[in-house]
């Protein structure tokens, strides 16, 4: 527990505070820290702090009003999980700005205005994403400006303080050589699939190499890359639309000899962003949308997204699953 780590660090820094009668030497400090934090949260609740009041019983559905039900808290290294409104702002004033944004995004050369208003309405957007669990179709109607590469990057940085696109791609490049060594040393049926994947890799094409690394990562973690990326080559648009409607979360790549390749992100049967350049880039944007919309990782790809979050993006990487820890260990052994 965090309280135990704090208490342990306290007596290590100041040995004179060690409790003689305690087995651990700090059990009393643990209780004291927990009580202090509980009192502090009570003060914040009375002040109307949104990060605390979002878990109030009155905000939970009838019949499920227990303190342990659907607790809203940072789970993936979020710094600004549920921020309070800025001074002088309230629901009504921010709702007015949201409505203005609907027309602002239609104007030419209006990027700075949109950027400023998206920054101001960040708290309102987080309260909706966390407190209301809206449908994706509804959220795209209310916040269309969010579903843009620039704003996804900005929103992710507001939530985590970490740049999304540059960090994701640079870290993927950093680990690329070691990942390829791991793929090549893998044996069995999984090794054959990884070898078939890497044999098609063009070492001169950085983007294609990144895309294969994402797919190879899925395979290495015993997950199906087809659950993340669906490819369509010279396929009628109606077939693609039918597949989109059945998809909860994923990336679609459309290759057509008559036009340029199109990479799309699909959430809850809705294409939320398209005309992306590569699968790796789309994977970064998908991770950003998961954070921005407070979505859960798909169960079939839980390990892949855990690695992308905790190892590639270095967010909340203190505790890893067995698969992720094994991969991290082997990555360092390949250095």
C-alpha positions in Angstrom: 0.0 0.0 0.0 1.1 3.6 -0.6 0.7 4.4 3.1 3.1 1.6 4.0 5.7 2.8 1.6 5.5 6.3 3.0 5.8 5.0 6.6 8.7 2.8 5.6 10.5 5.6 3.9 9.9 7.8 6.9 11.7 5.6 9.4 14.5 4.9 6.9 15.1 8.6 6.6 14.6 9.2 10.4 15.5 6.0 12.3 14.6 7.8 15.6 10.9 7.6 14.6 11.0 3.7 14.5 8.3 2.2 16.8 10.0 -0.2 19.3 6.9 -2.2 20.1 5.8 -2.7 16.5 6.8 -5.7 14.4 7.4 -3.6 11.3 8.6 -0.5 13.2 6.0 1.7 11.4 2.5 0.2 11.8 1.4 3.1 14.0 2.7 5.6 11.3 0.6 3.7 8.7 -2.6 4.2 10.7 -1.7 7.9 11.4 -1.1 8.5 7.7 -4.4 6.9 6.7 -6.3 8.9 9.3 -4.6 12.2 8.0 -5.5 11.4 4.4 -9.1 10.5 5.4 -9.5 13.8 7.2 -8.0 15.7 4.3 -10.4 14.1 1.9 -13.3 15.1 4.2 -12.1 18.7 4.0 -11.9 18.5 0.2 -15.4 17.0 0.0 -16.8 19.8 2.0 -15.1 22.3 -0.3 -16.7 20.6 -3.3 -13.5 19.2 -4.8 -14.7 17.2 -7.9 -12.1 14.5 -7.6 -13.6 13.6 -4.2 -17.3 14.4 -4.7 -17.4 12.3 -7.9 -17.5 9.2 -5.7 -20.2 10.5 -3.4 -23.1 8.0 -2.8 -25.6 10.4 -4.3 -23.9 10.2 -7.6 -24.2 6.4 -7.8 -27.2 4.5 -9.3 -30.1 3.4 -7.1 -29.6 0.0 -5.6 -25.8 0.2 -6.0 -25.1 3.0 -3.6 -22.1 1.5 -1.7 -18.8 3.2 -1.1 -17.0 0.4 -3.0 -19.1 0.5 -6.2 -17.6 2.0 -9.3 -15.0 4.1 -7.6 -13.6 6.8 -9.9 -9.9 7.3 -9.3 -6.6 7.5 -11.3 -5.7 4.0 -12.5 -3.2 4.6 -15.4 -0.9 7.3 -14.1 -3.3 10.2 -14.7 -2.2 13.4 -13.0 -5.4 15.4 -13.7 -8.0 12.7 -13.5 -11.0 14.8 -12.5 -9.9 18.4 -12.1 -12.0 21.1 -10.4 -13.3 24.1 -12.4 -11.1 27.1 -12.7 -11.8 30.1 -10.6 -14.9 32.0 -11.9 -16.1 29.0 -14.1 -19.1 26.8 -13.5 -21.2 24.3 -15.5 -23.2 27.0 -17.2 -20.3 29.2 -18.3 -18.3 26.2 -19.6 -21.4 24.8 -21.4 -21.7 28.1 -23.2 -18.1 27.8 -24.4 -18.7 24.2 -25.5 -21.6 25.4 -27.7 -19.4 28.1 -29.2 -16.8 25.4 -30.0 -19.3 23.7 -32.3 -19.3 26.7 -34.7 -15.6 27.6 -34.1 -14.3 24.3 -35.5 -16.1 25.1 -38.8 -14.3 28.4 -39.3 -11.0 28.6 -41.3 -7.7 29.5 -39.6 -9.3 29.3 -36.2 -7.0 26.8 -34.6 -5.8 29.1 -31.8 -9.3 29.9 -30.7 -10.3 26.2 -30.6 -7.1 25.4 -28.7 -7.8 28.0 -26.1 -11.4 27.0 -25.6 -10.6 23.3 -25.4 -8.1 24.1 -22.7 -10.8 26.1 -20.7 -13.4 23.4 -21.0 -11.0 20.5 -20.0 -12.5 20.1 -16.5 -16.1 19.9 -17.9 -15.0 17.3 -20.5 -13.3 15.2 -17.8 -16.4 15.3 -15.6 -18.6 14.1 -18.5 -16.1 11.3 -19.5 -15.6 10.1 -15.9 -18.9 10.8 -14.2 -21.4 10.1 -17.0 -19.8 7.3 -19.0 -21.3 8.7 -22.3 -21.7 6.8 -25.5 -19.0 7.5 -28.0 -21.6 8.7 -30.6 -23.0 11.2 -28.1 -19.5 12.4 -27.1 -18.5 13.0 -30.7 -21.6 15.1 -31.1 -20.9 17.2 -28.0 -17.1 17.5 -28.4 -16.2 17.1 -32.2 -13.1 19.2 -31.7 -11.5 16.5 -29.5 -11.4 14.0 -32.3 -8.4 15.6 -34.0 -4.8 14.6 -33.8 -3.7 17.9 -32.4 -6.4 17.9 -29.7 -5.8 14.3 -28.8 -2.2 15.1 -28.2 -3.1 18.1 -26.1 -5.7 16.3 -24.1 -3.4 13.5 -23.3 -0.8 16.0 -22.1 -3.3 17.7 -19.9 -4.2 14.4 -18.3 -0.7 12.9 -17.9 1.7 15.9 -18.5 3.5 13.6 -21.0 3.6 14.3 -24.8 1.8 11.5 -26.5 2.9 11.2 -30.2 6.6 12.1 -29.8 7.1 9.9 -26.7 5.2 6.9 -28.1 7.1 6.9 -31.4 10.5 7.7 -30.0 10.2 4.9 -27.3 9.0 2.5 -30.0 12.1 3.3 -32.0 14.3 3.0 -28.9 13.1 -0.5 -28.2 12.8 -1.6 -31.8 16.2 -3.4 -32.1 15.7 -5.3 -28.8 12.1 -6.2 -29.7 13.3 -7.7 -33.0 16.0 -9.7 -31.2 13.2 -11.1 -28.9 11.0 -11.9 -31.9 13.8 -13.7 -33.7 14.8 -15.8 -30.6 11.2 -17.0 -30.1 10.5 -20.6 -30.9 7.5 -22.8 -31.5 4.3 -21.8 -33.3 4.6 -18.3 -32.0 8.1 -18.0 -33.3 7.0 -19.1 -36.8 4.4 -16.4 -36.9 6.8 -13.7 -35.7 9.4 -14.9 -38.2 6.9 -14.6 -41.0 6.1 -11.1 -39.8 9.7 -9.9 -39.6 10.6 -11.5 -42.9 8.3 -9.0 -44.6 9.9 -6.0 -42.7 11.4 -3.3 -44.9 14.4 -2.0 -42.8 14.5 1.2 -44.9 10.9 2.1 -44.2 10.7 3.3 -40.6 6.9 3.6 -40.6 6.4 0.1 -41.9 8.8 -1.2 -39.3 6.9 0.5 -36.5 3.7 -1.0 -37.8 5.2 -4.5 -37.7 6.5 -3.9 -34.2 3.0 -3.2 -33.0 1.6 -6.4 -34.6 4.6 -8.4 -33.4 4.1 -7.1 -29.9 0.6 -8.5 -29.9 1.8 -11.9 -31.1 4.6 -12.0 -28.6 2.1 -11.5 -25.8 -0.1 -14.3 -27.1 -2.7 -11.8 -28.4 -4.2 -11.6 -31.8 -3.1 -8.6 -33.8 -6.3 -8.9 -35.8 -8.2 -7.8 -32.7 -6.3 -4.5 -32.9 -5.8 -4.0 -36.6 -8.2 -5.1 -39.3 -6.9 -4.8 -42.9 -9.0 -4.4 -46.0 -7.5 -4.5 -49.5 -9.6 -3.4 -52.5 -12.8 -4.1 -50.6 -16.1 -2.4 -51.1 -16.9 0.4 -48.6 -20.2 -1.3 -47.6 -18.2 -4.3 -46.4 -16.0 -2.0 -44.4 -18.9 -0.2 -42.8 -20.4 -3.5 -41.8 -17.2 -4.5 -40.0 -17.0 -1.1 -38.4 -20.5 -1.5 -36.9 -19.4 -4.7 -35.2 -16.2 -3.3 -33.8 -16.0 -2.0 -30.2 -12.4 -0.8 -30.4 -9.9 -1.1 -33.1 -7.8 0.2 -36.0 -8.9 -0.2 -39.7 -6.5 0.0 -42.6 -8.0 0.4 -46.0 -5.7 -0.2 -49.0 -6.9 0.6 -52.4 -5.0 0.7 -55.7 -7.2 3.6 -56.9 -6.5 5.8 -53.8 -4.1 6.4 -50.9 -4.1 4.1 -47.9 -6.5 5.2 -45.1 -6.0 4.3 -41.5 -9.0 4.8 -39.2 -9.8 4.5 -35.5 -13.1 2.9 -34.6 -14.9 3.1 -31.2 -18.2 1.5 -30.4 -19.0 1.1 -34.1 -18.2 4.7 -34.9 -15.3 5.9 -37.0 -14.0 8.7 -34.7 -10.9 9.7 -36.7 -9.6 8.7 -40.1 -6.9 9.6 -42.7 -4.1 8.6 -40.3 -0.8 7.7 -41.8 0.3 4.5 -40.1 -0.8 1.8 -37.7 1.8 2.9 -35.1 0.6 6.4 -35.3 -3.0 5.3 -35.0 -2.1 3.1 -32.0 -0.7 6.2 -30.3 -3.9 8.1 -31.0 -6.0 5.2 -29.8 -4.2 5.2 -26.5 -4.8 8.9 -26.3 -8.5 8.5 -26.9 -8.7 5.8 -24.3 -7.3 8.2 -21.7 -9.4 11.2 -23.0 -12.6 9.2 -22.9 -11.8 7.2 -19.8 -12.2 3.9 -21.6 -11.2 0.4 -20.5 -8.6 -1.6 -22.4 -10.2 -4.4 -24.5 -9.8 -7.7 -22.6 -8.4 -9.5 -25.6 -5.6 -6.9 -25.9 -5.1 -6.1 -22.2 -1.4 -7.1 -22.1 -0.6 -5.2 -25.3 -2.1 -2.0 -24.0 -0.4 -2.6 -20.6 3.0 -2.7 -22.3 2.2 0.3 -24.4 1.2 2.3 -21.3 3.7 1.1 -18.7 6.8 0.2 -20.7 6.5 2.3 -23.9 4.9 5.4 -22.3 6.4 4.8 -18.8 3.1 5.6 -17.1 2.4 3.9 -13.7 4.9 1.2 -14.4 5.6 0.3 -10.8 3.4 -2.9 -10.9 3.4 -5.1 -14.0 1.6 -8.3 -14.8 3.7 -11.5 -15.3 3.7 -11.1 -19.1 4.6 -7.4 -19.1 7.4 -8.0 -16.4 8.8 -10.9 -18.4 8.9 -8.8 -21.6 10.5 -5.8 -19.8 13.2 -8.1 -18.3 14.0 -9.6 -21.7 14.2 -6.2 -23.3 16.9 -5.2 -20.8 18.7 -8.5 -21.3 18.9 -7.9 -25.0 20.8 -4.6 -24.5 
